[in-house]
Amino acid sequence: MNIEQYIIDIKDKFPDITNVEVINTKRLMVYIPQSLLPKITDYWFNELQYRYVIVTAMDSKDGYELIYHYSDDSSGWIMSLNVLLPHDTPEVESMTSIVYGIEWIEREIMDILGIKFLNHPKPERFLLPESWPEGDYPYRRKIRKEDR
């Protein structure tokens, strides 16, 4: 794969992409607004036949970052979509209607970070026991008032 041409092509196809960068050998990070997530997920998974790997998430200073990792097995490239959600409304459309295998990791992220996946087919606890306090998310940063 000619990655330089691929970057030009993906930016042309999805002009709302925020940024694209080669992170290291064979890893591309595509930064997108959440509105593009279903379109690019469908394009990568169904049209280009990229293999879904995993979704990672973290609570950063700027918001909640969701990174959807896919593999282009024909070239060896790992292709990642990075979506930043605001701290005050951590919600995004569930990708289970496109990639059914995402269902369990979205539930895990709901448990540990409190991110809401809209239209998720099974929005119930996955890791934490039912007795876990509602609204207490173990992977959220504890933010001091002076850091806001």
Long-range contacts (C-beta under 8 A, 24 or more apart in sequence): 1-72, 1-74, 1-75, 1-77, 3-28, 3-77, 13-43, 14-39, 14-40, 14-43, 23-80, 26-75, 26-76, 26-77, 26-78, 27-77, 27-78, 27-80, 28-77, 28-78, 28-79, 28-80, 29-67, 29-80, 29-82, 30-79, 30-80, 30-81, 30-82, 31-82, 31-84, 32-81, 32-82, 32-83, 33-83, 34-83, 34-85, 34-92, 34-93, 37-68, 37-81, 37-83, 37-92, 37-93, 37-95, 38-93, 38-95, 38-98, 40-81, 41-68, 41-81, 41-95, 41-98, 41-99, 42-98, 44-70, 44-79, 44-81, 45-70, 45-98, 45-99, 46-98, 48-72, 50-79, 52-99, 52-101, 52-102, 53-78, 54-105, 55-102, 55-105, 55-106, 55-109, 57-109, 57-112, 57-113, 57-115, 57-139, 58-113, 58-139, 59-87, 59-113, 59-139, 59-140, 59-141, 60-84, 61-141, 61-147, 63-87, 63-90, 64-90, 64-113, 64-115, 66-92, 66-109, 66-115, 68-95, 68-102, 85-115, 90-114, 90-115, 90-116, 91-115, 91-116, 91-117, 91-118, 92-116, 92-117, 92-118, 93-117, 93-118, 93-119, 94-118, 94-119, 94-120, 94-121, 96-120, 96-121, 111-137, 112-137, 112-138, 112-139, 113-137, 113-139, 113-140, 114-140
